[in-house]
Amino acid sequence: MSFVRHYPLNQITPADYNPRKITNDSFNQLKESLKRFGIVKPLILNERGVIIAGHQRLKAMKAIDMQESPAMVLSEVSLHDEIRFNLFHNSVETNVSIVFVNGLEDQDEGYHWVDPNRIHVVNNKNPSITYEICRVWGSVIVNDKGQVIANADYAVACKQLKEPLLVYKMNSNQIETLEKYLHSNYGSYHYDELKIPSYNQLHCQMHRLTARKKKNHSSTYEQYVLPILQRNHRLIDFGSGECAYIKKLVEQGYKAYGYEPYYRKKGSWIIDMKRVIKMIKAIEWSIEQKGLFDVVVLDGVLNSVVHLDFERWVMTACNSLLRKDGTFITGTRNLKSIKTNNKKKRLNRVRQIQFLDSNNFSGIFRDGIWTLQHFHDHTSLKRLCKRYFNQVEIFGAKSGANVYAVCKSPKLLPLNEYQEALNEEFNMVYPGGYRHNKHQRIVELIQKFAKERG
């Protein structure tokens, strides 16, 4: 890592993965801050000049005709770590920890490198973020008393790593005015620009009922599906992943059907299109012979949709598949548990820290691609289910890992909504824009029975 005081802006390239957007008002405020105080936080770049953190500042600098900027240049950083850094950097823009830097009293205003022994952590209030940023870098702003007033979490990380810290010292009489700008929202997470295709979500599929420990069991099935399932019931698992529970139920003699549009060939990430079409034909035959289903299961699918349209389509499809006296059961990740995780001192996995946008989507970069997770709490899940079912019961601890809904009495939705949703769900887009177009008959049948159901 190196610090360049005068890096030409015309040699800097924005990253195409940055998931944040800024409002016009916030952008104007950012430009005003730069005019008034200069660049008190350097840009962070990789060695090719691609910006890792500071996209909005770069735009603002160019907008007011600045030509150069201080920059921290990171060497030998993988794309995965760049994206990870970008997400964490934008999570530590707040200043919740209390940290002082000793020995700056005689230093002039501006940038200085500080030995980690001079960092005094009074209170580490953001431990999960601090723990995870210990492999990435940033800078802090301090007043003339040595108190860190911006990005204290970086100072904590440098103290723990025993690495030098880059600080920008400012006079205290300027700090009060600066803090007004520092506390403004200069961008929020917005994943639409990443245009994440739905088939990326196959990387989110759970490995159920493996030889490993009980944690691979589905709490949705174990607590809510299996206890009510009867031998005469016909069940469909919509978005069944590897179909582990469906295979088990069929072996036990139950009439169970799975539909997974991104069913993978064993041991690979290749989608098994023949198996997908075979699932559709089996469901089609079952509906033609026996009508709609007694039990519809949606396990972990709501937290794997890539946008709200998909959530609407999958819920509409589940509504359309359910008999009038049937039961719909869904389980999904609990938003409250995510907020609890972010306060923990230590987390087992990086992915446990989530970076939420305004619709409670969180982006994760893994296996070289972006995926999304979507979260609900008890209130939002009940509100969602009430759009599609007359009777809705919500279960699960308020801050537990998952929240569940058991619903009855499906509402009759407009036929054009059924047609749109079923066409999307049973004829998904695959890599290269491919669609199998084997969905027409099943869509007609489901619409027919849903209309007759009323």
N, C-alpha and C positions, 0 to 999 in steps of 0.2 A: 504494500500500500504506500502511496506517496501523496503529498499535498502540493498542489500547483496553485499558486496565488493568482495567476493571470491566464486562465484557460480560454482560448478564443471560442466564442459561442458558435461561430460558423463551422467549427470542427466537431460539434456535438450533435448526435443523432438521437431522437426520441425512441424509446422502446415501444414495439408494437403490442406489448402485453400489458401496458399500464391500465389497471381497471378503474381508474378514478376520473370523475368529472367535476368541474367547478362551475358555479353559477356566475352570471355576469357581474352581480354586485360584489361577490367575493373576489373575482378577478380584478375589478377596479380597486378594491381595497388592498390587494396584494401589490399592485403597481404603485399605489400611494405609499405603502410601507417601504418598498425598494427605493423610491425617490427620496424618502425622508431619512432612512437609516442606512441605506446601502445594503450590501449582501452580508448578513450576519450569520447565515447558515450556508455552507458550501454545497454545491451540487455533488452528487456521488455518481461516478462513472465507472464503466469497465475500461480495460486497457485499449479497446477499440474506439473509445469515445462515445459509446452508447450509454445514455443516461439510465441509471438504476433508480435513483430517488431524486426528486426535485423537478418533475415534469412541469408542474404549474408555475414554479419559479422561473424555469427556462422560458416558457411562453411569455410571462410578464416581463422579463428582462428584454426579450426581443421586441416586445410591444412598445417599450420606452427607449428603444434604440441603444441599449447597452451592448457593448462589444465583447466583453470578457467577464469571467466570474471565477472566484476561488472554487477549487474542485478537489475532492478526494478521489483518487484513482485506484481502484482495486485491481489487482493482478490475479490471473489464474482462477477466475470465478466461473463456475459452470452456470448454464442457463437456469437450471433448477434452483441454485443458490441465489442467483440474481432475482428471480421472481419471489423466492422466499424472503429475501432482503427487502424487496419493494413492499411486500405486504406487512412485514414487521415494522419497517420504517414508518409507514403511515399509521401504525398502531401506537407508536410511542411519541407522537407529536404532542400529546398532553404531558403535563408535568405533575405527576402525582407523588413521586418519591421525594424525599427531602435529603439533599446532598450539598456539601460545601467543598470548595477547592481552596486549600491553604496556600499562602505565599504569593498571592497575586496583587498585594497592596501597592507595590512599587512598579507594577507593570503598566505599560501604556494601554490605551484602548485598542482592541484589535485581536488578531488570532495569535494563540500561543499553544505550544505543546506542554503538557503537564505530566510529571511523573505520577504513576498510580499511587505511590505512597502519600501523595499530597491530597488524595481524594478521601473525604470523610463522609461516610454514608450514615445519616441519622436514622432514616427509616426507609426501607425498601418496600414501597406500597404497591408495586406492580411486579410481583415476583415471577409470575408465569411468563410474562413478556421478557423480563430481564434474563431469565434462564435460557430462553430460546434465542435471544439475539447475541449470545456469547460467541457466535461465529461470524458476526457481521459488525459493521462499523458505522459511526455517525459522529456528530459533534454536539457541543452544548453551548449555551449562552450563560454567562455568570455576571452578577453585578459587582460593584467595587468592594463589596464585603465578602466576595467569594461564594455567595449562594447561587446554586444552579437554578435558573429560572425558566429554562427550556430544555427538554429532552434529558431529564435527570436519569432516566433508565439507561442511557448509554454510559453515563458516568459510573453507575453501579456495575454494569457489565465490564468496563475497563478495570475497575477496582478488583473484581473477582478474577479476571484474567491476568492481572498484573501487567497490563499494557498501557502505553501512553495515551492520554486523552487530549483531543483537540478542543480548545475552548475559545470562545469569542468573549472578551471582556468589554462591558459597557458601563458607563457612569450611571449611578443609581438615579440621577435626576432625569435620565432618558427612559429608564426601565418602565415607569408607570405608563408612559405613552406607548411604548413598544408592546407592552402586554396586551393592550387592546387589540393589536394586530395579531399577536401570537395566538390568542384564544379564538380567533375567527376560524371558520371552517373553510379551508382552502382545497376542498375536494372531498367527495364521498365515493365509496365503492359503487361501481356501476358496471356490471359484468356483461351487459348487452353488447358492448363494443367488441368483446372477444368472440362473439358469434359461435358459441360452443354447440356443436351438433349433438343431437340426442344420443347417437350411438356411442359417444365417448363415455356415457354413463355405464356401459358394460363393465368398466373398470371399478365400479362401485358395488358390483354384485357380491353378496355375502356367500361364504362357504358354509352351508348349513349341514348339520348332522354328519360331520366328518369324524374321524377316529379321535380327534382331539377332545378337549374337555367340554363340559356342558355349556360353556359360554357361546358355543356355536349354535345352540338351539335358538329357535325363534320364540321370544316371549309372547308375540302376538298369537302364534299357534298354541303354545303350551298353556297359556292362561285364558285365552278367549275363544279359540277355534275348536280345539280338540274336546274340551269339556261339553260343548253343545252339539257336536257332530253326531248324527244318527246314521244307522246303516242304510236307511231309505233316502237319505239326502244325496243330492247331486251338488258337487262343489266345484267352483272354478277359482283358481289362484291367478289373478291378473297381474302380470309382471312377476313371474315365479322364479326368476333367476336360474339357478341350476336345477330347479324342480325337485329338490331333495325331499320336501314334505309330500309332494304329489306322488313321487315314486314310492315312498313309504306307505302312503294311504292306499294306493292301488294294490300294492303287495298284500295289504291287510284286507282287501276285498271291498274297499269303498269306491264309489263312483266319483272319482276326482280327476279334474282336468287342469292342466297348466297352460298358460300362455305367456311366453317370453319372447318378444320380438328380436331380442339380441342374444339368443341362446348361443353359447360358444361351443365350438368343437373341443373335446376333452384335451386338456393340456396346452391350449393355445388361445389367442385372442381373436381367432377367425370365427366369424359368425356362421353357424350351421344353418344355411337357408333352407335346405331340405327339411330339417327338423322343425323349423319355424312354420313352414307351410303345412307340414303334417299335423302340427298342433292346431292350426286354424281349421283344417278339414275335420279333425276329430271333434272340435267344439261345434262346428257347423252341423255335423251329423247328429250330435247329441241334442242340439236345439231343435233340429228338424223332427227328431223322434219324440222328445220329451218336453220341449218348451224351455223356458228360462230356468235359472238355477235357484236352488234352495239357500245356498251359502255362497257369497262372493267375498273373497279375501284379497286385500290390498296391503301387502306386508312390506314396509320399507320403500314403497314406490314414491310416496308423496315427498320424501326427502331426497329423491333422485331425479325429479323433473328439472328441465333446464330453463323453463320460464313458466309464467303463470298460465299461458295458453295451454301448455301440456297438462298442468294441474286440472284445468277446466275440462279438457278432453278426457283425461283418465277417469275423473269423477263422473262425468256424463256416461262414459262407457260402462262403468260399474253399476250405475243406476239402471241402465238399459238392460243389463244382464240378469237383474234380480227379479224373482217372482214377487207377486204382490204381498205374500205372507212370508217372504224370505228374510234373511239376515245378512247385512253387510258389515264386515269387520275390517278395520284398518289399524295399523300401528305405525308410528313415525317418530323421528327424533324430536326431543323436547327442547324448545328454545331456552327454557329456564335453566336446564342443565348446562347448556353451553355458556351462559353467563356465569354460572357457578364455577365451571372449569377454568374460565379466564382469571379467576381470583385465587386459584390454588397456587401453592408455592412450587410444586413440582408436578409435571405432567408426564405420563409415560410415552406419549407420542406427539410429534409436532402437530399432526393434523387435528389434535384435540382443541387447539386454539383456532377459533373461527373468525373470519373477517366479513362481517355482515353488511349487506347493502340495505336499502330502505324497505325491501320486500323480504328480508331475512334469508336471502341467498348468500352463500359463502363459497368463494372459489378455492379450489385445491389444484395445485400443479403436481402431477405424479405420472410416472411412466412416460414422461415426455409430452404429456397432453394436459389440457385443462379439463377438470370436471367440476360439477357444482353440487352442493348440498343445500337443501331447503328445510327450514325449521318452522315448527308450529308450537304454540303453547296451548293450554286447555281452551282458552277463549277463542283463539283463531281457528282451531280445529273444529270446535263446535259450530262456529259461524260458517265455516266451509261446508260441513256436512248438512247443515240445516237448509242449504240451497237445493239439496238433492233428495233429502229424506225427511219425512214428517216426524219420526221418532228418533232421537239422538241421545245416547248416553256416553259420557266421557269418563275415562278411567286413567289411573296412573298417578303416582306421587307428583306433587306440584313441581318439585325440582329433580324428579327421577330422570333416567336416561331417555325414556320413551313416554309418549302419550298415546292413548288408544281411544277409538270410537266404535261403539256397537250400535248399528242403525237398522231401523225397520221402516216399512211403509214408504217405498220409493215414490217420489213425485213424478207426475207426467210432465215431461219437458217438451218444448217446441220440437217438432219433427226435424226441422232444419238443423237444430243443435245436435240431435242424435246423428244425423247424416254426416255432419262435419266431423264430429268427434270419432265416430266409428271408422270413417274413411282414413283419418289420420292414424288411429291406433292400430288398425288391422292392415295398414299398408304404409308402414313407416319408411322414412328415408334412410338409406344405407350409404356406406362410403361410395363416393363417385356419383352421388345423386340417384342411385339405383332404387327402384321400387318393384316389388314382385308382381303387383296387380292381380293377386289371387284372392281378393277380399270381397268382390261384388256380392256373391251369394250369401256370405255370412252377414254382411251389412243389411241386406234385404230381409233376412230372417229375423235378425234382432229387432229391427225397426217394426216389423210386422207384429211380433209378440209384445213388444213394449207398448205399441199403440192399443192392442187388444187388452192389455193389462189395465190400461187407464191410469 
